[in-house]
Every structure is written in structure tokens, then in C-alpha cells.
Amino acid sequence: MNHSHKTAYTELKSMYDELQSYLDSVMLDPEDESLLLQCELLGDQIFAYNAAILKNNSVILAKGQGSLKELINQAKDAKEELKSAEDKVKVLAQVANAVDKVLAQLAKFL
């Protein structure tokens, strides 16, 4: 082997050894398989729990938005009723003013 091939081989062997060492440190032994299965089961349960929370919160949010829309509509209706009542009060005040004028004219004759 020439020098560059030998250097490349040495570097590749070193990388392989480091990778093998890393994999050996993170890989579970066969006796740890039950731990891995428990972790996977726990992960599935956490996922199901999060999905249920999202579903419930979506329902609560939708109900809250519906209630808020209903409250806004009631406020609009109340505003319209108040405006209508204000208009009626203005008309009533005009009628009362006219009645006062009529009574004042009648009082002159009495």
C-alpha cells in the first residue's frame, strides 16, 4: 500500500472504531428489551393522552367561542333595543311637550 492509501485506511479504521464504540454504548443489550418495550408503551400512552387533551380542549374552545358569539349577539340586540327605546323616549318627550302646549293654551281659556 502506498502512503496515502495507508493514511486513508487508518482514518477510516479510526472512524469505524469510534462509530462502533458509540453504537456499543447506546445500543441496548437483549436483557434490556423489556425496558425498551415499556418505553415504547409509555410513549404510546403519552401520545394518546396528548391527543385526548387536544380533542377535549378543541371541544371546550368551540363551546367557548359559541358562548362568546352568543354574548356578542345579545349585546348587539340590547344595543338595538336601547336605541329603539331612546327613539321612543324622544317621541314621547315631543308628545309630552305638545300636550303641555295644548294644556297651556287651554289654561288661558279657563
SVG drawing of the C-alpha trace seen along z (x, -y; Angstrom):
<svg xmlns="http://www.w3.org/2000/svg" viewBox="-113 -83 117 94">
<polyline fill="none" stroke="black" stroke-width="0.4" points="0.0,0.0 1.2,-3.4 1.4,-6.1 -1.9,-7.9 -3.9,-4.6 -2.4,-3.6 -3.4,-7.0 -6.9,-6.8 -7.2,-3.2 -6.0,-4.3 -8.5,-7.2 -11.4,-5.0 -10.5,-2.3 -10.4,-5.0 -13.8,-6.4 -15.2,-2.8 -13.8,-2.1 -15.3,-5.3 -18.7,-4.6 -18.6,-1.0 -17.8,-2.3 -20.6,-4.8 -23.1,-2.2 -22.0,0.2 -22.6,-2.5 -26.1,-3.4 -27.4,0.0 -29.4,2.0 -28.5,5.5 -31.0,8.2 -31.8,8.3 -32.9,4.6 -35.5,5.3 -38.3,5.2 -37.2,1.7 -37.4,0.7 -40.9,2.2 -42.0,0.3 -40.6,-2.9 -42.4,-2.4 -45.7,-1.6 -45.2,-4.7 -44.6,-6.8 -47.9,-5.4 -49.8,-6.3 -48.3,-9.8 -49.3,-10.2 -52.9,-9.0 -53.1,-11.3 -51.9,-14.3 -54.4,-13.5 -57.2,-13.3 -56.2,-16.6 -56.2,-18.3 -59.6,-16.8 -61.1,-18.0 -59.6,-21.4 -60.9,-21.8 -64.4,-21.0 -64.1,-23.4 -62.7,-26.1 -65.5,-25.6 -68.1,-25.9 -66.4,-29.0 -66.4,-30.6 -70.1,-29.7 -70.9,-31.3 -68.8,-34.4 -70.7,-34.8 -74.0,-34.4 -72.9,-37.0 -71.9,-39.4 -75.3,-38.9 -77.1,-39.6 -75.1,-42.8 -76.0,-43.9 -79.7,-43.1 -79.6,-45.0 -77.9,-48.0 -80.7,-48.0 -83.4,-47.7 -81.8,-50.6 -81.7,-52.7 -85.3,-51.9 -86.2,-52.8 -84.3,-56.0 -86.2,-56.9 -89.5,-56.1 -88.5,-58.4 -87.7,-61.2 -91.1,-60.8 -92.8,-60.6 -90.9,-63.8 -92.2,-65.5 -95.7,-64.3 -95.5,-65.5 -94.2,-68.8 -97.1,-69.2 -99.5,-68.2 -98.0,-70.8 -98.5,-73.4 -102.1,-72.3 -102.7,-72.4 -101.1,-75.9 -103.5,-77.1 -106.4,-75.5 -105.4,-77.2 -105.7,-80.6 -109.4,-79.9 -110.1,-78.7"/>
</svg>
